[in-house]
């Protein structure tokens, strides 16, 4: 394990100490958790954006998509635990 030094303003350091104490953690553990959560969120965001880019490229190349009204009806039925047939993608009309 390596050591990394960070410099933070005194006011933020005091806020971290108070928040860590309320969370029942040391300031060190609190900071590590914050860094870990931020890294996880960035990784999730990047994965989400990669999927969105892939789907956008697929839509651009095929021109096929599911109309929002069809998708909305499908999702609403699923949310009510009703059986629902997945809507078929079709060429979009502009």
N, C-alpha and C positions, 0 to 999 in steps of 0.2 A: 504494500500500500504506500502511496506517495503522499507528500504533503503539498498543499496549495495554499498560498496566502492570498487573502482578499482584503481589500481596504474598503471600509464602509464608513459613512458619516456617523458621528457620535449619536445623533438623534435616531437614526435607523438602528444602530447597535442597541440603544436603550429599548426601542420598540420590540426588537427581536428578543431581548432578554425577558421583557414582560410577557410577550406572547408565548415564549417557550415555557416560562414558569406556569402560565395558565394551562398549557397543554401537558404539563407534567414531564417536560423534557429538559435536557440541557440545551443551551444555546447552540452548541455544536450539533447535537442530534436534530434540532429544529432546522438548522441551516441545511444539513445533509438531506433531510426530508424535502425541504423546499426545492433544492436543486434537482433531486430525483424526480419529483412531481413535474417540474418544468421540463426536464428532458423527456419524460414520458409523453407529456402533452405535445411537445414539438414532434416527436416521432409519430404519434397518432395523427396529428395534423398533416404531416408529410405523406403518410400512407393514404389518408383520405383524399388528399389532393392528387396523388398518383392514380387512384381509382377513378376520380372525376376526370382527369386528363385522358385516361384510357377510354372511358365511356364517351367522352366528347369526340375523341378521334374516331371511335367506332361509328358514332352518329354521323360525323362528317363524311366518312367513307361510304357508309351504306345508305344514309338518308332515312333510315328507319328509326322510329321512336314510338313510344306509347303516349297517346294523348292524355293530358292531365286529368280530364274528367273520368276516363277509364281507369287510370291508376288510382285516383281518389276513391272511386266506388269500390275497387278491389280492396284497398287498404281499410276502408270503413267496414266492409263485410268481415275482413279478417279480425279487426279489432273487436267486433261483436261476436267472435268465435263462430261465424257462419261459414259454410263452405263457399269457396269462391274460385272461379277459374281465372288464372292469370291472363291479363289482357295481352293480345298479340301486338307485336311491333309492326308498324306499317309505315310506308313512305309518308313523310310529313308533307303537309301542304303549307305553303307560305302565303 
